[in-house]
Amino acid sequence: LTSLKILDLSINGLTGEIPVEFAALHKLSLLNLFINKFHGEIPRAIAELPTLEVLNLWQNNFTGSIPSELGQNGKLIELDLSTNKLTGLLHKFLCSGMKLKILILLNNFLFGPLPDDLGKCDSLSRVRLGQNYLNGSIPNGFLYLPELSLMELHNNYLTGQFEEERSKVASKLTQL
């Protein structure tokens, strides 16, 4: 199945870890495994898939940290890892291609500061990072991204002030 571009096994009762053989799916652009019973860490090999654009692994039992390579292929558009047991920091490469539109990581155990690079990710439209242990301040520009319509940061440990940017207007922001 090395020519496979889309793999959707969502809403099943699949268990175990993500098979290491998925690393051979170099043409994969979409991987949906949401609403299953997968566990273990998200394999680094998944994050290194060169054409991966959409990764939806929400509502499983994944543990460990988000692979630091995720997003480095520059093609990532949608990432939803919500409702798992993920820990660790958010990495600055999630929006390295400036194509990321949807970032949903809510209901995990993520900690540490939000990467400053997120404040420069002009493609973001939906961000849901609530119900984690994130701390520090909101990156400059994060609330003023031109496509941003939804920003959820509730139930974290964020501190500091909202930095006003007079040159930018959050014109599409409808939910904060």
PADOGU-735694 format. One record per residue (C-alpha): z negated, x negated, y negated; residue number from 1; residue in three letters. Coordinates in steps of 0.02 Angstrom, whole numbers, m for minus. Layout:
N
+--------+--------+--------+-----+-----+
!      z !      x !      y !   i !  aa !
+--------+--------+--------+-----+-----+
!      Z !      X !      Y ! NUM ! ALA !
...
+--------+--------+--------+-----+-----+
***
This chain:
176
+--------+--------+--------+-----+-----+
!      z !      x !      y !   i !  aa !
+--------+--------+--------+-----+-----+
!      0 !      0 !      0 !   1 ! LEU !
!     25 !   m147 !   m117 !   2 ! THR !
!    150 !    m47 !   m222 !   3 ! SER !
!     21 !     89 !   m256 !   4 ! LEU !
!      4 !    131 !   m442 !   5 ! LYS !
!   m117 !    278 !   m436 !   6 ! ILE !
!   m264 !    298 !   m318 !   7 ! LEU !
!   m369 !    455 !   m336 !   8 ! ASP !
!   m504 !    484 !   m206 !   9 ! LEU !
!   m621 !    578 !   m322 !  10 ! SER !
!   m733 !    725 !   m276 !  11 ! ILE !
!   m763 !    681 !    m94 !  12 ! ASN !
!   m910 !    621 !      8 !  13 ! GLY !
!   m851 !    442 !     22 !  14 ! LEU !
!   m988 !    315 !     51 !  15 ! THR !
!  m1009 !    127 !     61 !  16 ! GLY !
!   m944 !     m3 !    m59 !  17 ! GLU !
!   m773 !    m12 !   m139 !  18 ! ILE !
!   m666 !   m100 !     m8 !  19 ! PRO !
!   m622 !   m280 !    m51 !  20 ! VAL !
!   m443 !   m241 !      0 !  21 ! GLU !
!   m423 !   m146 !   m164 !  22 ! PHE !
!   m402 !   m317 !   m244 !  23 ! ALA !
!   m228 !   m325 !   m168 !  24 ! ALA !
!   m171 !   m172 !   m267 !  25 ! LEU !
!    m96 !   m275 !   m408 !  26 ! HIS !
!     12 !   m131 !   m473 !  27 ! LYS !
!   m133 !     m8 !   m485 !  28 ! LEU !
!   m145 !     71 !   m657 !  29 ! SER !
!   m266 !    214 !   m617 !  30 ! LEU !
!   m417 !    213 !   m502 !  31 ! LEU !
!   m519 !    373 !   m487 !  32 ! ASN !
!   m669 !    368 !   m370 !  33 ! LEU !
!   m783 !    485 !   m466 !  34 ! PHE !
!   m905 !    608 !   m385 !  35 ! ILE !
!   m931 !    515 !   m222 !  36 ! ASN !
!  m1074 !    419 !   m144 !  37 ! LYS !
!  m1013 !    241 !   m167 !  38 ! PHE !
!  m1145 !    108 !   m193 !  39 ! HIS !
!  m1159 !    m78 !   m222 !  40 ! GLY !
!  m1084 !   m175 !   m365 !  41 ! GLU !
!   m918 !   m142 !   m448 !  42 ! ILE !
!   m811 !   m281 !   m374 !  43 ! PRO !
!   m752 !   m414 !   m494 !  44 ! ARG !
!   m580 !   m402 !   m413 !  45 ! ALA !
!   m562 !   m223 !   m479 !  46 ! ILE !
!   m592 !   m285 !   m656 !  47 ! ALA !
!   m456 !   m417 !   m632 !  48 ! GLU !
!   m317 !   m298 !   m582 !  49 ! LEU !
!   m177 !   m346 !   m702 !  50 ! PRO !
!   m108 !   m171 !   m736 !  51 ! THR !
!   m269 !    m69 !   m731 !  52 ! LEU !
!   m272 !     59 !   m873 !  53 ! GLU !
!   m391 !    194 !   m812 !  54 ! VAL !
!   m551 !    167 !   m713 !  55 ! LEU !
!   m659 !    319 !   m675 !  56 ! ASN !
!   m808 !    281 !   m562 !  57 ! LEU !
!   m931 !    407 !   m633 !  58 ! TRP !
!  m1063 !    497 !   m532 !  59 ! GLN !
!  m1089 !    374 !   m391 !  60 ! ASN !
!  m1230 !    254 !   m352 !  61 ! ASN !
!  m1158 !     90 !   m417 !  62 ! PHE !
!  m1283 !    m45 !   m461 !  63 ! THR !
!  m1274 !   m215 !   m542 !  64 ! GLY !
!  m1186 !   m258 !   m702 !  65 ! SER !
!  m1016 !   m210 !   m770 !  66 ! ILE !
!   m898 !   m353 !   m724 !  67 ! PRO !
!   m871 !   m463 !   m877 !  68 ! SER !
!   m684 !   m473 !   m837 !  69 ! GLU !
!   m661 !   m286 !   m863 !  70 ! LEU !
!   m542 !   m257 !  m1008 !  71 ! GLY !
!   m478 !   m435 !  m1014 !  72 ! GLN !
!   m309 !   m381 !   m946 !  73 ! ASN !
!   m280 !   m302 !  m1118 !  74 ! GLY !
!   m219 !   m138 !  m1043 !  75 ! LYS !
!   m379 !    m37 !  m1022 !  76 ! LEU !
!   m364 !    137 !  m1100 !  77 ! ILE !
!   m502 !    237 !  m1015 !  78 ! GLU !
!   m666 !    180 !   m938 !  79 ! LEU !
!   m797 !    300 !   m870 !  80 ! ASP !
!   m940 !    225 !   m771 !  81 ! LEU !
!  m1068 !    357 !   m818 !  82 ! SER !
!  m1207 !    424 !   m708 !  83 ! THR !
!  m1230 !    272 !   m599 !  84 ! ASN !
!  m1370 !    143 !   m592 !  85 ! LYS !
!  m1283 !      3 !   m685 !  86 ! LEU !
!  m1385 !   m129 !   m776 !  87 ! THR !
!  m1348 !   m275 !   m888 !  88 ! GLY !
!  m1257 !   m302 !  m1051 !  89 ! LEU !
!  m1098 !   m228 !  m1123 !  90 ! LEU !
!   m967 !   m364 !  m1136 !  91 ! HIS !
!   m857 !   m396 !  m1286 !  92 ! LYS !
!   m694 !   m390 !  m1188 !  93 ! PHE !
!   m691 !   m203 !  m1153 !  94 ! LEU !
!   m569 !   m176 !  m1296 !  95 ! CYS !
!   m479 !   m343 !  m1293 !  96 ! SER !
!   m307 !   m259 !  m1289 !  97 ! GLY !
!   m353 !   m138 !  m1430 !  98 ! MET !
!   m294 !      7 !  m1320 !  99 ! LYS !
!   m462 !     74 !  m1261 ! 100 ! LEU !
!   m475 !    258 !  m1310 ! 101 ! LYS !
!   m615 !    324 !  m1200 ! 102 ! ILE !
!   m776 !    228 !  m1165 ! 103 ! LEU !
!   m906 !    326 !  m1067 ! 104 ! ILE !
!  m1056 !    231 !   m999 ! 105 ! LEU !
!  m1194 !    359 !  m1023 ! 106 ! LEU !
!  m1338 !    386 !   m903 ! 107 ! ASN !
!  m1358 !    211 !   m835 ! 108 ! ASN !
!  m1483 !     71 !   m862 ! 109 ! PHE !
!  m1380 !    m37 !   m979 ! 110 ! LEU !
!  m1477 !   m141 !  m1105 ! 111 ! PHE !
!  m1451 !   m262 !  m1246 ! 112 ! GLY !
!  m1350 !   m248 !  m1406 ! 113 ! PRO !
!  m1184 !   m162 !  m1431 ! 114 ! LEU !
!  m1047 !   m294 !  m1444 ! 115 ! PRO !
!   m986 !   m324 !  m1622 ! 116 ! ASP !
!   m807 !   m310 !  m1557 ! 117 ! ASP !
!   m830 !   m123 !  m1531 ! 118 ! LEU !
!   m835 !   m103 !  m1720 ! 119 ! GLY !
!   m657 !   m171 !  m1726 ! 120 ! LYS !
!   m584 !    m67 !  m1584 ! 121 ! CYS !
!   m474 !     48 !  m1689 ! 122 ! ASP !
!   m404 !    138 !  m1536 ! 123 ! SER !
!   m572 !    214 !  m1483 ! 124 ! LEU !
!   m579 !    404 !  m1495 ! 125 ! SER !
!   m722 !    452 !  m1377 ! 126 ! ARG !
!   m879 !    347 !  m1354 ! 127 ! VAL !
!  m1026 !    406 !  m1248 ! 128 ! ARG !
!  m1162 !    275 !  m1228 ! 129 ! LEU !
!  m1317 !    386 !  m1226 ! 130 ! GLY !
!  m1460 !    379 !  m1103 ! 131 ! GLN !
!  m1468 !    191 !  m1080 ! 132 ! ASN !
!  m1582 !     54 !  m1146 ! 133 ! TYR !
!  m1466 !    m15 !  m1279 ! 134 ! LEU !
!  m1551 !    m98 !  m1426 ! 135 ! ASN !
!  m1510 !   m185 !  m1588 ! 136 ! GLY !
!  m1404 !   m115 !  m1727 ! 137 ! SER !
!  m1242 !    m17 !  m1727 ! 138 ! ILE !
!  m1098 !   m139 !  m1756 ! 139 ! PRO !
!  m1016 !   m137 !  m1928 ! 140 ! ASN !
!   m865 !    m23 !  m1929 ! 141 ! GLY !
!   m913 !     66 !  m1768 ! 142 ! PHE !
!   m939 !    235 !  m1851 ! 143 ! LEU !
!   m783 !    217 !  m1958 ! 144 ! TYR !
!   m652 !    187 !  m1825 ! 145 ! LEU !
!   m493 !    280 !  m1876 ! 146 ! PRO !
!   m468 !    379 !  m1713 ! 147 ! GLU !
!   m651 !    411 !  m1673 ! 148 ! LEU !
!   m692 !    595 !  m1644 ! 149 ! SER !
!   m847 !    584 !  m1534 ! 150 ! LEU !
!   m990 !    459 !  m1538 ! 151 ! MET !
!  m1145 !    483 !  m1430 ! 152 ! GLU !
!  m1283 !    353 !  m1441 ! 153 ! LEU !
!  m1436 !    463 !  m1403 ! 154 ! HIS !
!  m1587 !    407 !  m1301 ! 155 ! ASN !
!  m1572 !    220 !  m1329 ! 156 ! ASN !
!  m1675 !     95 !  m1428 ! 157 ! TYR !
!  m1555 !     64 !  m1571 ! 158 ! LEU !
!  m1628 !      6 !  m1736 ! 159 ! THR !
!  m1569 !    m39 !  m1910 ! 160 ! GLY !
!  m1465 !     54 !  m2036 ! 161 ! GLN !
!  m1297 !    138 !  m2042 ! 162 ! PHE !
!  m1186 !     15 !  m2131 ! 163 ! GLU !
!  m1080 !    107 !  m2258 ! 164 ! GLU !
!   m901 !     50 !  m2274 ! 165 ! GLU !
!   m829 !    121 !  m2433 ! 166 ! ARG !
!   m653 !     67 !  m2388 ! 167 ! SER !
!   m653 !    169 !  m2226 ! 168 ! LYS !
!   m675 !    354 !  m2194 ! 169 ! VAL !
!   m723 !    427 !  m2025 ! 170 ! ALA !
!   m599 !    569 !  m2049 ! 171 ! SER !
!   m585 !    622 !  m1866 ! 172 ! LYS !
!   m769 !    609 !  m1821 ! 173 ! LEU !
!   m828 !    784 !  m1772 ! 174 ! THR !
!   m978 !    745 !  m1662 ! 175 ! GLN !
!  m1111 !    612 !  m1689 ! 176 ! LEU !
+--------+--------+--------+-----+-----+
***
